Amino acid sequence: MGPGPRQGAPAPARRQEPPAPRDRPRHRRPDQGRGPSPEHSLHGGAPAPHGHRSRGRGRGRRRGPGATGAARHARPLWKRLHLPYLGALVVLLPGMTVWPYLTELDAARASGLVRPEAVAVSGNTAELAGSEWETVGYMTGFLDGQPAPPEGTEIVDVGFKVTPGDDDAGTRLKDYCRFRALDGDGRSWEPTNEFSLRNLAEDPGRVLGGCTGSDWEAIPAGRTQSLVVTYLVPAEVADDLRFEVTVSTTDDRFTPRPEALLFEPEPLD
């Protein structure tokens, strides 16, 4: 028999198998699945090699004549600023601003809130909204037993005659008929009824709110109605006044679209 293993010798080491590799997550390369790097997009070439420092950006960078960025910045300034659109805004903006104002102004004029520009009358008679108007003159300081006006003021009475051409004209006079006294500086005064008890004319009509007969009814077609309008004004302008008559031109009392005449009557003896 051959010799056996020596007593006490170590047993041979067992070969260990390497551990099975784990599934490692796959990492994409920095440039995989992405768009071109900034260097590639700016210069149209491959990315700069590792460790290469590109030259400073901004104004200090020099570009060749064929560079994409240079072509982009070479566009005319008016194109880059969209000046055609800005020009359109410059043209449209004033209209956009003025249009609401003009619309409101037209509505105010149609409703009578803004008085129309009066047409100056040459002489004593004129036609307005289907009625014939005549001024018979004015007088100052007629008290007829009434208390004197406040110091520094004067009473001015103006006489008119009005004849509607038809019943519609008479109705328009009833719905909308206004008066004003104006001086040379553009100041104006509305009529007053503080001295309404004086006897100024035979069967005078009514002039507050509208022009009607003495019975507050519309003046019939073809009938001539006397009207007396009284003002309380500063004494220094009493003999230097013109008188405005404003009447509706439509049958709609909500949109009367009034027109006006401006009379300059002579003083009564």
C-alpha positions in Angstrom: 0.0 0.0 0.0 1.3 3.4 -0.8 1.7 6.0 1.8 -1.4 7.8 2.9 -1.7 11.4 3.6 0.4 12.7 6.4 -1.2 13.0 9.6 -2.2 16.6 10.4 -1.7 18.0 6.8 -4.2 20.7 5.9 -7.0 19.8 3.5 -6.7 21.4 0.0 -8.7 24.8 -0.3 -11.9 24.6 -2.2 -12.2 26.8 -5.3 -14.8 29.4 -4.8 -17.0 30.4 -7.7 -17.2 34.1 -8.4 -20.6 35.6 -7.5 -23.1 35.9 -10.3 -23.1 39.5 -11.7 -26.0 41.6 -10.7 -28.1 43.4 -13.3 -26.6 46.8 -13.4 -28.6 49.8 -14.6 -27.5 50.9 -18.0 -26.3 54.4 -18.0 -26.6 56.4 -21.2 -23.7 58.3 -22.5 -24.1 62.0 -21.8 -24.8 62.7 -25.5 -27.1 59.7 -26.1 -30.8 60.5 -26.7 -30.2 64.2 -26.4 -30.1 67.0 -28.9 -26.9 68.5 -30.1 -24.7 70.1 -27.5 -24.5 73.9 -27.3 -21.1 73.8 -29.1 -22.6 71.6 -31.8 -25.6 73.9 -32.3 -23.7 77.1 -32.3 -20.8 76.0 -34.5 -22.4 73.3 -36.6 -19.7 70.8 -35.8 -18.8 68.0 -33.4 -18.7 68.6 -29.6 -15.5 70.0 -28.2 -13.0 67.4 -27.0 -12.9 66.5 -23.3 -10.9 69.1 -21.3 -11.2 71.7 -24.0 -12.3 75.1 -22.7 -14.3 77.1 -25.2 -13.6 80.7 -25.6 -15.7 83.2 -23.6 -19.3 83.7 -24.7 -21.1 86.9 -25.4 -19.6 89.9 -27.0 -16.0 88.7 -26.9 -16.8 85.6 -29.0 -15.8 85.8 -32.6 -17.8 84.0 -35.1 -17.0 83.2 -38.7 -19.0 84.8 -41.5 -20.9 81.5 -42.0 -21.9 81.0 -38.4 -25.6 80.3 -37.7 -25.7 82.7 -34.7 -24.3 85.5 -36.8 -27.0 84.9 -39.5 -29.7 85.0 -36.8 -28.5 88.2 -35.3 -28.1 89.7 -38.8 -31.9 90.0 -39.2 -33.1 93.6 -39.5 -34.0 95.2 -36.2 -37.5 96.0 -37.3 -38.1 92.3 -38.0 -36.8 91.2 -34.6 -38.9 93.8 -32.9 -42.0 93.0 -34.9 -42.4 96.6 -35.9 -45.2 96.0 -38.4 -47.4 94.8 -35.4 -46.2 97.8 -33.4 -47.1 100.1 -36.3 -50.6 98.6 -36.5 -51.0 99.3 -32.8 -49.9 102.9 -33.2 -52.5 103.3 -35.9 -55.3 101.6 -34.1 -54.7 102.7 -30.6 -56.0 106.3 -31.0 -59.1 105.1 -32.7 -59.6 102.5 -30.0 -59.3 105.3 -27.4 -61.5 107.9 -29.2 -64.2 105.6 -30.4 -65.9 105.0 -27.0 -65.8 108.7 -26.3 -67.4 109.6 -29.6 -70.1 106.9 -29.1 -70.9 108.3 -25.7 -70.9 111.9 -27.0 -73.3 111.0 -29.8 -75.6 109.2 -27.4 -75.6 112.3 -25.1 -76.4 114.6 -28.0 -79.2 112.3 -29.1 -80.8 112.3 -25.7 -80.4 116.1 -25.3 -77.9 115.9 -22.4 -75.4 117.7 -24.5 -76.8 120.8 -26.3 -76.3 121.1 -30.0 -74.4 123.9 -31.6 -76.9 126.7 -32.3 -77.3 128.3 -35.7 -77.2 132.1 -35.6 -80.3 133.7 -37.1 -80.0 136.6 -39.4 -83.1 138.7 -38.7 -86.1 138.0 -36.5 -87.6 134.8 -38.0 -86.4 131.2 -38.7 -87.8 127.7 -39.2 -86.9 125.0 -36.7 -88.2 121.4 -36.5 -91.3 122.1 -38.5 -92.3 125.3 -36.6 -91.8 129.0 -37.5 -90.1 131.1 -34.8 -90.1 134.9 -34.5 -88.5 137.0 -31.8 -90.4 140.2 -30.9 -87.6 141.8 -28.8 -86.5 142.0 -25.2 -86.9 144.4 -22.2 -85.2 144.8 -18.9 -86.2 145.9 -15.4 -90.0 145.5 -15.8 -91.3 144.8 -12.3 -95.1 145.3 -12.5 -95.4 145.5 -8.7 -93.0 142.6 -8.0 -90.1 143.0 -5.5 -86.8 144.2 -7.1 -84.2 141.6 -7.9 -81.1 141.2 -5.8 -78.5 144.0 -6.0 -76.2 143.6 -9.0 -78.8 141.6 -11.0 -81.4 142.5 -13.6 -84.6 141.0 -15.0 -84.6 140.3 -18.7 -87.8 139.3 -20.6 -87.6 138.0 -24.1 -90.7 137.6 -26.3 -91.2 134.9 -29.0 -94.0 133.8 -31.3 -94.1 130.2 -32.5 -96.3 128.6 -35.1 -96.2 124.7 -35.5 -96.5 123.6 -39.2 -98.5 120.5 -38.2 -99.6 118.5 -35.2 -96.4 116.5 -35.0 -94.4 119.8 -34.7 -96.6 120.9 -31.9 -96.1 117.6 -30.1 -92.3 118.0 -30.5 -92.5 121.5 -29.0 -94.3 120.1 -26.0 -91.9 117.2 -25.5 -88.7 119.1 -25.8 -88.3 122.9 -25.9 -85.4 124.7 -24.1 -84.1 128.3 -23.7 -80.9 129.9 -22.7 -79.4 133.4 -22.5 -75.7 133.7 -23.5 -73.2 136.6 -23.2 -70.2 137.4 -25.3 -67.9 135.4 -23.0 -69.8 132.2 -23.5 -71.5 132.3 -20.1 -75.2 131.1 -20.0 -78.2 131.4 -17.9 -81.4 129.3 -17.6 -84.9 130.8 -17.4 -86.3 131.7 -14.0 -89.9 131.5 -12.8 -89.4 133.8 -9.7 -91.3 136.7 -11.5 -94.0 134.6 -13.1 -96.9 136.7 -11.6 -96.3 139.7 -13.8 -98.6 140.5 -16.7 -96.3 140.4 -19.7 -98.6 139.3 -22.6 -102.1 138.3 -23.5 -102.6 134.5 -23.0 -98.9 133.6 -22.9 -97.9 130.0 -23.3 -95.8 127.9 -21.0 -92.1 127.5 -21.4 -90.9 125.4 -18.5 -90.0 121.9 -19.7 -91.7 122.3 -23.0 -93.4 124.9 -25.2 -97.2 124.6 -24.8 -100.3 126.8 -24.8 -101.6 128.3 -21.5 -103.5 125.1 -20.9 -100.3 123.0 -20.9 -101.5 121.3 -24.1 -99.6 121.0 -27.4 -100.0 124.0 -29.6 -102.3 123.2 -32.5 -101.0 123.2 -36.1 -101.1 126.7 -37.7 -101.8 128.5 -34.4 -99.4 131.3 -33.4 -98.6 131.1 -29.7 -96.9 134.0 -27.7 -94.1 132.9 -25.3 -92.3 135.1 -22.8 -89.0 133.8 -21.3 -87.6 135.5 -18.2 -84.0 135.5 -17.0 -82.2 136.9 -13.9 -78.7 137.9 -15.0 -75.8 140.1 -13.9 -76.7 143.8 -14.5 -73.6 144.4 -16.6 -74.6 141.9 -19.3 -78.4 142.6 -19.4 -78.1 144.6 -22.7 -75.5 142.3 -24.3 -77.3 138.9 -24.6 -78.3 136.5 -27.3 -81.0 134.0 -26.8 -81.0 130.3 -27.7 -84.0 128.1 -28.6 -83.6 124.3 -28.7 -86.3 122.0 -30.0 -86.7 118.2 -30.6 -86.4 117.0 -34.2 -87.8 113.5 -33.6 -91.0 112.0 -32.2 -89.0 109.9 -29.7 -88.8 111.8 -26.4 -85.9 109.5 -25.3 -83.8 110.4 -28.3 -85.1 113.9 -29.3 -81.9 114.8 -31.2 -82.5 118.5 -30.7 -81.4 121.4 -32.9 -81.0 125.0 -31.9 -81.3 128.6 -33.1 -79.6 131.7 -31.7 -81.5 135.0 -31.8 -80.2 138.5 -31.2 -83.4 140.5 -30.8 -83.7 144.3 -30.5 -84.7 146.0 -27.2 -88.4 146.9 -26.8 -89.3 150.5 -26.2 
